[in-house]
């Protein structure tokens, strides 16, 4: 199942890169562009799970994604999604702690 998900994610990334490169000329940057696109897809998936009220799955995907990034690479959108999930689950102290950490960095 994970192999299939990685393949589908890779296919999506390639389609987005291809459509973007044909619309705006060739992409330069390679791996950096790829990881940014992958991150966007993952964050969109997390947002979709939030909309479907599947907060446990959303949090699991988000935490797993954040664990693959350096601390200085965490996108603001990921932090806001995590705060949203914590608030929806009634964990106001955790949400406040996350916001304080974000403010300090």
C-alpha positions as CSV (number, residue, x, y, z in Angstrom):
1,X,0.0,0.0,0.0
2,X,2.8,2.5,0.9
3,X,4.6,1.6,-2.4
4,X,1.4,2.4,-4.3
5,X,0.9,5.7,-2.4
6,X,4.5,6.8,-3.1
7,X,4.1,5.9,-6.8
8,X,0.8,7.8,-7.0
9,X,2.4,10.8,-5.2
10,X,5.4,10.6,-7.6
11,X,3.1,10.5,-10.6
12,X,1.2,13.6,-9.3
13,X,4.5,15.4,-8.8
14,X,5.6,14.6,-12.3
15,X,2.3,15.7,-13.8
16,X,2.4,19.0,-11.9
17,X,6.0,19.6,-12.9
18,X,5.2,18.8,-16.5
19,X,2.2,21.1,-16.7
20,X,4.0,23.8,-14.9
21,X,7.1,23.5,-17.1
22,X,5.1,23.6,-20.3
23,X,3.1,26.6,-19.1
24,X,6.1,28.6,-17.8
25,X,9.1,27.2,-19.6
26,X,11.4,24.6,-18.2
27,X,11.7,24.3,-14.4
28,X,15.1,24.9,-12.9
29,X,15.9,23.7,-9.4
30,X,15.1,20.0,-9.6
31,X,15.0,18.3,-6.2
32,X,14.0,21.5,-4.3
33,X,11.0,22.0,-6.6
34,X,10.1,18.4,-6.2
35,X,10.1,18.5,-2.4
36,X,8.1,21.7,-2.4
37,X,5.4,20.2,-4.6
38,X,5.3,17.0,-2.6
39,X,4.9,19.1,0.6
40,X,2.0,21.0,-1.0
41,X,0.3,17.7,-2.0
42,X,0.7,16.3,1.5
43,X,-0.6,19.5,3.2
44,X,-3.6,19.5,0.8
45,X,-4.2,15.9,1.8
46,X,-4.1,16.8,5.5
47,X,-6.5,19.7,4.9
48,X,-8.9,17.3,3.1
49,X,-8.9,14.9,6.0
50,X,-9.6,17.8,8.3
51,X,-12.6,18.8,6.1
52,X,-13.8,15.2,6.3
53,X,-13.4,15.4,10.1
54,X,-10.8,12.5,10.1
55,X,-8.6,14.4,12.5
56,X,-6.6,11.4,13.7
57,X,-5.5,10.5,10.2
58,X,-4.8,14.1,9.3
59,X,-2.6,14.5,12.4
60,X,-0.8,11.2,11.7
61,X,0.0,12.2,8.1
62,X,1.1,15.7,9.2
63,X,3.3,14.6,12.0
64,X,4.9,12.0,9.8
65,X,5.6,14.7,7.1
66,X,7.0,17.1,9.6
67,X,9.3,14.5,11.0
68,X,11.0,14.3,7.5
69,X,11.8,18.0,7.5
70,X,14.3,20.1,9.5
71,X,12.9,22.4,12.1
72,X,13.7,25.4,10.0
73,X,11.8,23.9,7.0
74,X,8.4,23.6,8.6
75,X,5.9,25.6,6.5
76,X,3.6,28.0,8.2
77,X,0.6,26.1,6.7
78,X,1.7,22.9,8.4
79,X,1.9,24.7,11.8
80,X,-1.5,26.2,11.3
81,X,-3.0,22.8,10.3
82,X,-1.5,21.3,13.4
83,X,-2.9,24.0,15.6
84,X,-6.3,23.6,14.0
85,X,-6.3,19.8,14.6
86,X,-5.2,20.3,18.2
87,X,-8.0,22.8,18.8
88,X,-10.6,20.6,17.2
89,X,-9.5,17.7,19.4
90,X,-9.9,20.0,22.5
91,X,-6.2,20.2,23.1
92,X,-6.0,24.0,23.7
93,X,-2.8,23.7,25.8
94,X,-1.0,21.9,22.9
95,X,-2.2,24.4,20.4
96,X,-1.0,27.3,22.5
97,X,2.4,25.5,22.9
98,X,2.7,25.0,19.2
99,X,2.0,28.7,18.5
100,X,4.5,29.8,21.1
101,X,7.2,27.6,19.6
102,X,6.4,29.1,16.1
103,X,6.6,32.6,17.5
104,X,10.0,31.9,19.0
105,X,11.5,30.6,15.7
